[in-house]
């Protein structure tokens, strides 16, 4: 048998390599990148990657691997998506622990190759948040969302600017405009026979502050001055939430609703989010997720005619406007064990604010 000279074989291989061929499949011809790690929560983070080269038909498996020591491999923890159908990959990496640093790489493998991306590190959320005044809030994870597990108590925006109060207030639980004392609506929380600021302070301790939609979302109330309509009090501040958090949007709420419906069915799932104590008439929830939504009710203009529902229903703002006068809100009603959404006056109602973590 005639043996070809080495330089001749090398020339043939070089020819095919120059024309995008390979004598033998090699991992060098397959590249994958880890593009980003986002939405680091208590127990999960979102990972994004891209297959940069190679034929999808040759790839048997793609995914992400991670550990706590560095340079992870597929012998460590793995989140796999199997055979890819597109060049972009995404997975929510689950099974993590709070307040820990993890090292992550994307990987792909085939019959005769295994390649990794460069490594990225990410630290999971410790489950806490602080506002600019130093109030510390506990947090929780529901599905792929991070939430504060308490209603907001801040009287300042994230940059330290005091909330715009407008016409002022004579109640410490209220930040907005137009609210006055309502003898038949306010609650004697400490049962001392008086309706006064002591009741307000106790309310704040238990339920957090109440805000008009304008105050919560950093807008001037046009009832004070029509020329200020649509203008922000602090130009570069989104809303009242601490840095890294925001008032939930319609999309945030829909994602939460969809998750609860899949996990617990479409009906009666509010009980999984409401507190185990504080609800009247045996309406306590089971607080499955530690969301701890309490029956804070709401406050209204002095002309309110309905009865006090403190202890029976929880309200919180969404960021969405319905029209020039109204904005959207959520209500947890444990009598029907469900969430209700609706619209309510932006400047004449005070609702709580429950912040969600930015992704």
ROKOL-978771 format. One record per residue: residue in one letter; y, z, x of N, C-alpha, C in turn. Coordinates in steps of 0.001 Angstrom, whole numbers, padded with zeros to 6 digits, always signed. Last residue first. Layout:
N
aYZXYZXYZX
...
! end
This chain:
359
x+042898+036622-036512+041754+036018-035829+042223+035313-034572
x+044289+039830-037344+044453+038417-036999+043192+037915-036320
x+043054+042089-039815+043200+041743-038401+043378+040232-038223
x+044995+043165-042585+043796+042529-042060+044072+042053-040643
x+046277+046041-044372+046404+044957-043392+045047+044462-042911
x+047519+046846-047380+046294+047004-046608+046205+045804-045661
x+050026+048477-049043+049741+047377-048128+048492+047732-047330
x+050711+049247-052529+050308+049584-051168+050105+048312-050359
x+053721+048491-054371+052270+048470-054182+051952+048868-052750
x+056237+048663-056654+055816+049164-055361+054310+049225-055301
x+058332+046333-058315+057067+047047-058210+056845+047513-056776
x+060564+044816-058220+060582+045941-059158+059266+046703-059187
x+060333+042612-056585+061314+043631-056235+061267+044868-057096
x+058252+040970-057592+058369+041253-056158+059239+042466-055854
x+056104+041456-060352+057472+041335-059851+057626+041795-058415
x+052920+039798-060082+053728+040938-060482+055100+040803-059815
x+049727+038349-060807+051087+038247-060274+051920+039367-060856
x+046301+038936-059742+047332+038576-060699+048669+038427-060014
x+042824+039739-059656+044035+039239-059000+045031+038825-060070
x+040486+042323-059506+041292+041470-060379+042492+041003-059567
x+037191+043307-058755+038546+043019-058298+039213+042073-059286
x+035187+045739-060567+035500+044407-060057+036925+044361-059532
x+034364+047745-062363+033712+047593-061058+033973+046220-060440
x+035630+048468-064601+034882+047214-064688+034151+046898-063386
x+036484+050842-063460+035949+050870-064823+035111+049619-065064
x+037570+050223-061041+036194+050703-061036+035620+050880-062433
x+039438+047728-059948+039271+048495-061184+037821+048946-061262
x+041722+046764-057697+040326+047208-057785+040218+048132-058984
x+043836+044044-057554+043590+045322-058193+042093+045600-058186
x+046196+042250-055648+044805+042545-055967+044718+043921-056595
x+048873+039860-056236+048336+041158-055853+046853+041223-056189
x+051626+037635-055643+050244+037908-056014+049770+039259-055483
x+054943+037762-057088+054016+037545-055984+052620+037996-056420
x+057941+036524-058702+056660+037219-058665+055835+036860-057437
x+060252+034986-058687+060340+036386-059093+059072+037190-058833
x+059653+032421-057873+060838+033066-057295+060899+034561-057613
x+056054+032667-057660+057279+031939-058004+058456+032746-057458
x+054074+033764-056070+053696+032975-057240+054863+032110-057690
x+053462+034138-052584+054394+034139-053704+053821+033314-054848
x+051059+035967-050724+051447+034735-051421+052454+034992-052538
x+050034+038215-049560+051267+037666-048984+051836+036515-049801
x+049127+040818-051872+048799+039655-051061+050108+039071-050551
x+049201+044403-052191+049863+043104-052158+049024+042065-051422
x+047051+046385-054263+047599+046038-052954+048172+044619-053010
x+045833+049156-056186+046592+047909-056105+047011+047658-054665
x+043360+050786-058075+043979+050585-056766+044640+049211-056729
x+042950+053229-060692+043010+051843-060239+043734+051765-058902
x+042859+055921-061281+041990+055023-062042+041990+053584-061549
x+044661+057416-059937+043311+057944-060037+042340+057025-060744
x+047334+056458-061947+046947+057060-060677+045576+057720-060855
x+048351+055356-064180+046951+055049-063901+046567+055517-062501
x+050488+056328-066802+050161+056487-065395+048674+056214-065176
x+051133+053794-069311+050811+055143-068860+050443+055149-067385
x+054010+051579-069723+052580+051886-069696+052340+053276-069121
x+056665+051027-069496+056226+051666-070737+054749+052042-070712
x+059403+050959-067265+057962+050848-067464+057539+051625-068715
x+062029+051074-066565+061732+050648-067929+060244+050522-068208
x+062257+051655-063849+062371+052751-064827+062022+052357-066250
x+059635+049714-062171+061030+049969-062543+061105+051032-063647
x+056791+051379-060740+057440+050308-061473+058881+050686-061727
x+053982+051816-058557+055210+052299-059177+056025+051114-059677
x+050385+052228-058879+051583+051567-058366+052793+052185-059041
x+047204+053481-057723+048029+052942-058809+049225+052181-058234
x+045399+054363-055839+046807+054686-055626+047724+054285-056774
x+042467+055126-055360+043140+054765-056625+044618+055130-056613
x+041556+053624-052161+041774+054760-053054+042592+054359-054275
x+039151+052230-050200+040262+051876-051087+040393+052949-052166
x+037350+052279-047987+038079+053472-048422+039300+053152-049283
x+035670+050841-046359+036980+050273-046641+037920+051324-047230
x+033045+051328-045727+034065+052189-045136+035474+051665-045350
x+031236+049816-047098+031784+049248-045867+032804+050150-045178
x+030593+051328-049370+029514+050847-048510+030026+050397-047140
x+031748+053007-051398+032401+052742-050102+031395+052296-049043
x+031104+053598-053963+030161+054065-052938+030637+053758-051517
x+033686+054992-056153+032870+053925-055595+031854+054489-054616
x+034230+056972-059129+034167+056827-057675+033290+055649-057260
x+034576+057564-061799+034713+056162-061393+034663+055969-059874
x+034631+059941-063274+033369+059469-062714+033397+058048-062207
x+037321+060427-063962+036358+060022-064996+035080+059425-064426
x+039128+059278-061028+038909+060109-062203+037784+059557-063062
x+038642+059224-057543+038706+058472-058794+038369+059399-059957
x+038160+060870-055367+039533+060646-055797+039687+059887-057092
x+035536+059411-053309+036207+060526-053976+037581+060086-054460
x+034701+057138-052136+033683+057941-052803+034267+059144-053533
x+036716+054149-052526+036392+055452-051945+035385+056214-052796
x+035536+050728-052655+036378+051832-053114+035820+053178-052653
x+033748+048760-052042+034972+048833-051240+035823+050058-051574
x+031748+048677-053830+031346+048710-052431+032540+048872-051491
x+032949+048326-056258+032494+049680-055928+032069+049794-054475
x+033383+045614-056561+034506+046439-056107+034050+047827-055684
x+031293+044168-057656+031242+044456-056221+032424+045271-055702
x+030809+043295-060283+030691+044709-059963+030750+045049-058498
x+029429+040065-059644+029974+041058-060578+029803+042471-060036
x+028178+038401-057797+029579+038145-058157+030213+039219-059024
x+026292+040062-055180+026416+039419-056479+027873+039320-056895
x+026355+041051-052632+026095+041995-053717+026115+041371-055104
x+026713+038969-050784+025984+040173-050375+025543+041027-051561
x+028159+037037-052138+026882+036676-051532+026044+037908-051224
x+030393+038563-052887+029565+037924-053919+028194+037542-053374
x+031454+039278-050429+030945+040317-051321+030037+039734-052393
x+032192+036705-049483+031227+037519-048748+030613+038582-049660
x+034087+035921-051371+032861+035147-051210+031785+035963-050500
x+036067+037868-050927+035404+037775-052228+034084+037025-052132
x+036826+037201-048300+036263+038515-048603+035479+038480-049909
x+037824+034622-048739+036724+034833-047800+036037+036170-048068
x+039896+035218-050493+038786+034401-050958+037580+034544-050049
x+041596+036712-048823+040989+037341-049988+039785+036536-050479
x+042314+034749-046948+041655+035983-046525+040920+036630-047688
x+043591+032951-048680+042373+032537-047973+041597+033764-047487
x+045808+034419-049473+044825+033998-050478+043511+033617-049830
x+046220+036941-046882+046582+035713-047594+045563+035444-048689
x+047079+040340-046182+046093+039297-046463+046666+038132-047258
x+049440+041014-043647+049113+041176-045065+048167+040048-045456
x+048019+041435-040328+048930+040818-041298+048503+041175-042717
x+047940+042351-036815+047449+042427-038195+048452+041742-039116
x+049183+042316-034401+047775+041930-034427+047149+041974-035794
x+051306+045054-035022+051043+043856-034225+049542+043586-034195
x+051111+046325-038424+051171+046483-036969+050890+045164-036257
x+052975+044858-041223+051745+045287-040560+051940+045482-039053
x+055157+043784-042515+055223+045187-042157+054028+045658-041329
x+055602+040463-041096+055510+041403-042212+055479+042825-041669
x+056645+038860-038933+055998+038264-040110+056011+039205-041312
x+059585+038569-037054+058546+039471-037552+057979+038914-038849
x+061815+037237-036147+060542+036927-035515+059402+037837-035961
x+064038+038200-037728+063695+036778-037645+062277+036522-037154
x+064135+040553-040123+063955+040417-038676+063338+039042-038438
x+064547+039708-042751+065366+040780-042198+065329+040717-040669
x+064654+036274-043726+063943+037419-043190+064922+038450-042624
x+065564+034704-046779+065870+035022-045381+065143+036289-044954
x+065255+034249-049462+064414+033498-048537+064649+033797-047082
x+068573+035111-050255+067258+034714-050764+066507+033865-049743
x+071111+035788-049645+070089+036200-048687+068685+035760-049107
x+072716+035159-051741+072830+034300-050564+071762+034626-049519
x+072357+037198-053557+071649+035940-053783+071691+035028-052564
x+071793+040403-052902+072733+039351-052516+071995+038020-052588
x+070005+041990-054312+071141+042610-053632+072223+041586-053323
x+068148+040245-055183+068883+040990-056199+070088+041690-055602
x+066818+039277-052957+067966+038509-053440+068720+039187-054574
x+065908+041263-050350+065787+041182-051801+067009+040443-052341
x+064781+039755-047333+065830+040414-048099+065536+040251-049585
x+061457+040245-046084+062474+039397-046692+063556+040270-047333
x+059025+041373-045115+060174+041186-044240+061157+040147-044783
x+056966+042042-046785+056897+040731-046145+058147+040374-045352
x+057647+044535-047807+056374+044374-047101+056340+043094-046291
x+060076+044006-049098+060045+044906-047954+058788+044692-047133
x+059167+042247-051139+060191+041832-050170+060135+042700-048920
x+057412+043806-052586+056882+042637-051868+057875+042175-050803
x+058014+047307-051961+058248+046087-052724+057658+044919-051924
x+055480+049708-051197+056522+048779-050771+056765+047730-051847
x+054365+053002-050605+054425+051853-051507+055637+051013-051132
x+052321+054636-048100+053591+054284-048737+053418+053114-049693
x+049247+056500-048748+050133+055630-047992+051419+055359-048741
x+047676+058356-050084+047587+056952-050480+048406+055994-049625
x+047972+060928-048943+046713+060534-049573+046580+059025-049722
x+050524+061054-047860+049389+061520-047077+048068+061002-047629
x+052028+060162-050053+051968+059354-048831+050771+059760-047984
x+051684+062313-051828+051226+060979-052195+051044+060117-050944
x+052966+064321-050474+051522+064429-050675+050929+063079-051059
x+055566+063355-050691+054965+063517-049369+053445+063620-049476
x+055914+063454-053495+055976+062182-052787+055297+062269-051427
x+055821+066160-053978+054773+065307-054551+054737+063962-053841
x+058166+066796-052689+056910+067342-052186+055723+066556-052732
x+060155+065644-054210+059767+064970-052972+058490+065546-052364
x+058916+066210-057598+059923+066195-056549+059374+065542-055287
x+058323+067688-060426+058198+066327-059917+059297+066150-058878
x+056595+070765-060984+057791+070037-060597+057433+068620-060158
x+054288+072163-061372+055186+072056-062510+056448+071284-062223
x+052557+071966-059334+053433+073136-059319+054439+073113-060462
x+050630+070014-058638+050472+070826-059866+051321+072091-059849
x+050873+068171-056673+050498+069526-056249+050430+070520-057415
x+051553+065917-058209+050344+065900-057400+049917+067305-056983
x+052691+064954-060878+052817+066255-060245+051559+066493-059413
x+053750+061602-060867+052661+062558-061011+052945+063838-060246
x+055823+059464-062934+055469+060104-061675+054460+061223-061932
x+056190+059081-065690+055318+058170-064945+054896+058770-063617
x+058057+060558-066915+056804+060358-067642+055821+059472-066894
x+060226+060524-065073+059549+061772-065442+058196+061568-066127
x+060979+058692-062499+060414+058415-063827+059631+059642-064289
x+063676+057816-060392+062742+058836-060833+062268+058578-062260
x+063826+054321-059453+064411+055633-059717+063332+056559-060268
x+064120+051377-057541+063265+052407-058103+064034+053708-058306
x+065679+049363-056328+065711+049512-057773+064874+050638-058345
x+063685+048212-053618+064975+048351-054275+064770+048618-055759
x+061775+049793-051086+062126+048593-051823+063480+048788-052448
x+059534+052050-050671+060395+051249-049806+060637+049908-050478
x+058570+055298-051573+058985+053973-052023+059858+053283-050981
x+058068+057905-051126+056915+057004-051121+057312+055560-051357
x+060390+059312-051347+059910+059029-050002+058689+058114-049978
x+063029+058343-053452+061644+058788-053362+061072+058381-052003
x+065346+057149-053957+065379+058611-053942+063968+059180-053877
x+066708+054347-052256+065589+054992-052934+065785+056488-052898
x+068456+051147-052093+068163+052522-051737+067053+053122-052576
x+068921+048506-052425+069693+049424-053250+069372+050888-052979
x+067554+047940-049301+068358+047350-050365+069155+048388-051110
x+065892+048506-047212+065653+049204-048464+066498+048631-049605
x+064196+047154-044541+065375+046972-045387+065079+047553-046771
x+062787+049259-042119+062595+048396-043291+063885+048338-044090
x+064088+049245-038805+063802+049936-040064+063666+048938-041207
x+062506+047807-036009+063596+047728-036986+063196+048443-038274
x+060294+047697-034376+061037+048948-034428+062199+048952-035398
x+058720+045508-034574+059681+045503-033466+060535+046769-033434
x+057256+045907-036886+056568+046022-035596+057519+046031-034406
x+059367+047906-039074+058635+046701-038699+058111+046838-037271
x+058950+051200-040466+059600+050252-039564+058717+049019-039370
x+057498+053002-041804+058842+052762-042343+059626+051790-041465
x+053988+052936-042493+055113+052671-041599+056423+052478-042358
x+051582+053263-043689+052562+054332-043872+053849+054074-043084
x+048992+051396-045405+050041+051507-044399+051031+052619-044746
x+045749+052700-046160+046977+052028-046562+048085+052338-045559
x+042810+052190-044151+043831+053052-044742+045007+052197-045177
x+041299+050576-042670+040604+051328-043708+041515+052369-044349
x+042203+047303-041796+042527+048713-041745+041822+049395-042912
x+039554+044961-041044+040569+045507-041941+040955+046910-041501
x+038193+041964-039953+038543+043320-039571+039709+043806-040418
x+035531+039844-041058+036932+040248-041120+037085+041691-040648
x+033044+038894-041658+033654+038428-040420+035151+038744-040392
x+032016+041716-043347+031680+040336-043033+032254+039959-041680
x+034258+044019-042473+033572+043550-043681+033281+042068-043476
x+034930+046778-040487+034570+045366-040514+033817+045068-041796
x+037782+048971-040170+036406+048682-040529+036184+047184-040484
x+039887+051590-038761+039581+050249-039235+038118+050102-039588
x+042449+054079-038988+041062+053710-038768+040820+052319-039353
x+045637+054323-037471+044821+053951-038629+043396+053647-038186
x+048302+056323-036505+047022+055752-036118+046186+055524-037364
x+051758+056029-036021+050690+056330-036967+049414+055613-036541
x+053778+055186-034355+052738+056036-033787+051679+056481-034771
x+055563+053374-035221+055971+054779-035329+054913+055733-034795
x+054277+050972-035083+055336+051209-034104+055823+052658-034128
x+050760+051740-035616+052017+051076-035935+053094+051527-034954
x+047540+051084-034311+048712+051960-034337+049934+051156-034752
x+044046+051111-035004+045301+050375-034867+046441+051374-034968
x+040510+050896-034286+041740+051628-034528+042937+050693-034407
x+038170+049732-033408+038225+050232-034777+039452+051045-035091
x+038035+048507-031005+037638+049920-031033+037736+050529-032422
x+036652+045263-030666+037650+046146-031263+037133+047579-031268
x+035292+044114-027529+035259+044289-028975+036300+045322-029408
x+036423+041942-025065+036223+043335-025446+036281+043456-026951
x+034989+039353-023098+035747+039757-024276+035418+041201-024602
x+034835+036814-020596+034660+038208-021001+035500+038485-022237
x+033006+033854-019766+034199+034511-020305+033840+035940-020687
x+031739+031528-017355+031645+032802-018064+033010+033228-018598
x+030885+028046-017698+031511+029167-017014+031494+030390-017928
x+027660+027171-019110+029106+027036-018948+029599+028105-017986
x+024508+025964-017897+025363+026998-018462+026825+026610-018274
x+021422+024181-018455+022748+024313-017864+023551+025361-018620
x+018378+022902-017809+019004+024075-018407+020337+024260-017713
x+015897+020335-018110+017184+020843-017634+017597+022077-018433
x+013709+019034-019217+013726+019255-017777+015099+019668-017262
x+014031+019181-022003+012693+019202-021415+012714+019529-019928
x+016988+021197-022267+016091+020153-022726+014784+020254-021986
x+019742+023324-023182+018542+023006-022416+017741+021910-023102
x+022830+025000-022755+022014+023992-023437+020831+023648-022546
x+025169+027695-023343+024069+027067-022619+023506+025920-023447
x+028052+029737-022687+027345+028753-023514+026224+028144-022674
x+028300+033202-021934+028246+031814-021487+027596+030967-022569
x+030032+036330-021705+029410+035296-022533+029411+033963-021790
x+030116+039783-021551+030256+038548-020789+029408+037484-021466
x+031920+042426-023137+030748+041553-023057+031111+040294-022272
x+032932+045746-023404+033198+044446-022811+031892+043675-022671
x+033487+047692-026380+032703+047353-025192+033080+045963-024697
x+034287+048612-028942+034980+049043-027730+034142+048843-026471
x+031211+048544-030845+032665+048696-030725+033107+049099-029328
x+028651+046097-030108+029066+047481-030351+030571+047603-030155
x+026926+043305-031674+027717+043941-030627+028060+045374-031018
x+025632+041738-033540+024864+042775-032870+025593+043440-031725
x+026647+038250-033099+026526+039510-033829+025722+040520-033014
x+028728+035565-032801+027816+036416-032034+027804+037796-032679
x+028933+032834-034679+029408+034204-034660+028352+035040-033959
x+029275+029656-033108+028427+030715-033651+029236+032003-033703
x+029531+026213-032538+030186+027442-032981+029129+028408-033485
x+030087+023171-030770+029198+024232-031214+030011+025472-031556
x+030396+019638-030775+031045+020938-030861+030038+021970-031346
x+028854+017376-030992+029167+017840-029642+029912+019177-029628
x+026141+017574-033391+027487+017174-032986+027771+017801-031624
x+023640+018543-033553+023880+017264-034227+025278+016730-033934
x+021339+020326-031415+022676+020015-031917+022728+018655-032614
x+018625+022462-032087+019017+021119-031673+020388+020762-032240
x+019704+025904-032084+018688+024868-032086+019233+023538-031607
x+021557+027852-031776+021714+026977-032927+020688+025869-032986
x+021348+031298-030840+020970+029898-030674+021154+029108-031960
x+022328+033825-028963+022605+033313-030307+022409+031804-030232
x+020791+036269-026951+021031+034851-027215+021333+034642-028695
x+020706+038530-024199+020895+038309-025638+021319+036868-025882
x+018863+037155-021433+019636+038234-022049+019715+037990-023560
x+017688+034873-020686+016827+036053-020676+017546+037280-021220
x+019661+033042-020541+018893+033056-021786+017831+034156-021788
x+022222+035042-018891+021288+033922-018977+020541+034016-020301
x+025471+036114-017690+024334+036173-018609+023491+034900-018557
x+027353+037269-015697+026489+036113-015450+025257+036153-016367
x+027496+040774-016666+028021+039555-016065+026946+038538-015767
x+026891+043035-018163+026972+043157-016701+027530+041927-016010
x+026292+042819-020777+027393+043715-020437+027620+043812-018933
x+025726+039468-022060+025284+040788-021629+026504+041629-021301
x+024717+036408-023730+025674+037424-023319+024978+038688-022841
x+024768+032967-024722+024055+034135-024219+025070+035138-023702
x+024687+030466-027226+025465+031359-026379+024585+032532-025944
x+023465+027074-027485+023845+028375-028020+024676+029155-027035
x+020996+024551-028033+022300+024976-027537+022610+026334-028141
x+018091+022610-027399+018679+023865-027859+020052+024063-027229
x+017337+020072-026623+016459+020814-027524+017128+022045-028119
x+018692+016955-026053+018955+018391-026019+018095+019096-027063
x+018469+014271-026328+017731+014874-025220+017819+016397-025207
x+020181+013580-028348+018741+013439-028614+017889+014062-027511
x+022670+013759-027210+022239+014808-028125+020733+014770-028358
x+023031+013108-023790+022670+012560-025093+022161+013677-025998
x+025871+014107-021788+024454+014080-022133+024238+013508-023521
x+028731+016324-021859+028023+015119-021426+026546+015252-021748
x+029842+018484-023185+030733+017542-022523+030032+016261-022099
x+029801+020353-025968+028880+019605-025119+029679+018467-024506
x+031744+023232-026323+031708+021776-026419+030656+021232-025465
x+032236+026248-028335+031893+025497-027135+031861+024010-027406
x+033129+029482-029403+033293+028045-029574+032973+027340-028259
x+032391+032469-031154+032311+031707-029902+032348+030215-030211
x+033559+035487-032493+033321+034063-032722+033383+033307-031406
x+031865+038641-032552+032967+037801-032093+032587+036348-032327
x+031020+041962-033809+030839+040520-033655+032057+039876-033016
x+031608+044571-034417+030209+044233-034173+029970+042744-033916
x+034394+044820-034608+033580+045953-034179+032205+045522-033699
x+035669+041688-033315+035650+042782-034277+034793+043929-033738
x+037458+039097-032148+036606+040186-031666+036736+041381-032604
x+038446+036417-032553+038106+037316-033651+037118+038397-033208
x+036977+034277-029977+038037+034735-030872+037498+035767-031857
x+036613+032552-027120+036025+033676-027843+037138+034289-028672
x+036298+029076-026188+037060+030275-026543+036153+031308-027191
x+034598+027219-024839+036023+026940-025053+036836+028193-025354
x+032323+026679-022531+032668+027741-023468+034173+027671-023657
x+030783+023493-022120+031878+024425-021849+031920+025492-022930
x+028271+021667-020414+028708+022339-021632+029809+023322-021252
x+026607+018792-019211+027636+019809-019031+028037+020369-020387
x+024283+017004-017440+024541+017661-018727+025519+018799-018486
x+023626+016125-015001+024120+015107-015926+024453+015690-017297
x+022536+018247-013711+023859+017827-013271+024472+016790-014209
x+019957+018466-014587+020968+019269-015269+022369+018874-014873
x+018488+015196-014664+018906+016392-013937+019943+017141-014748
x+016004+012757-014596+016944+013545-015387+017255+014835-014657
x+015994+010505-011915+015307+011605-012579+016358+012374-013377
x+017717+008365-011482+016306+008216-011133+015472+009273-011840
x+020036+007385-013939+019556+008411-013026+018091+008183-012735
x+023000+005467-014615+021575+005733-014732+021215+006839-013751
x+025598+004516-014326+025330+005562-015318+023849+005739-015593
x+025780+002912-012103+025801+002259-013417+025330+003202-014520
x+025448+004507-009981+026780+003909-010170+026899+003243-011523
x+022731+004969-010235+023675+006055-010464+025072+005523-010726
x+021686+002488-009510+021538+002950-010885+022495+004100-011204
x+022467+002413-006792+022862+001350-007719+022806+001845-009156
x+021187+004624-005751+022649+004588-005753+023156+003552-006738
x+018533+003803-005950+019002+004944-006733+020524+004948-006834
x+018588+001693-004071+018252+001433-005479+018783+002564-006367
x+019233+003042-001719+020137+002008-002216+019882+001730-003686
x+017003+004654-001380+018317+005269-001585+019304+004275-002160
x+015087+002724-000913+014983+003565-002111+016333+004188-002429
x+016095+001834+001552+015992+000897+000431+015894+001658-000889
x+015874+003985+003237+017239+003510+002926+017223+002544+001758
x+013080+004219+003441+013862+005245+002762+015232+004727+002344
x+011071+001302+002764+011906+002114+003647+012794+003075+002853
x+008099+001439+000881+009469+000953+001034+010244+001877+001961
x+004869+000813+001860+005860+001859+001575+007251+001320+001854
x+002120-000867+000543+003334-001001+001340+004349+000057+000920
x-001198+000000+000859+000000+000000+000000+001235+000000+000886
! end
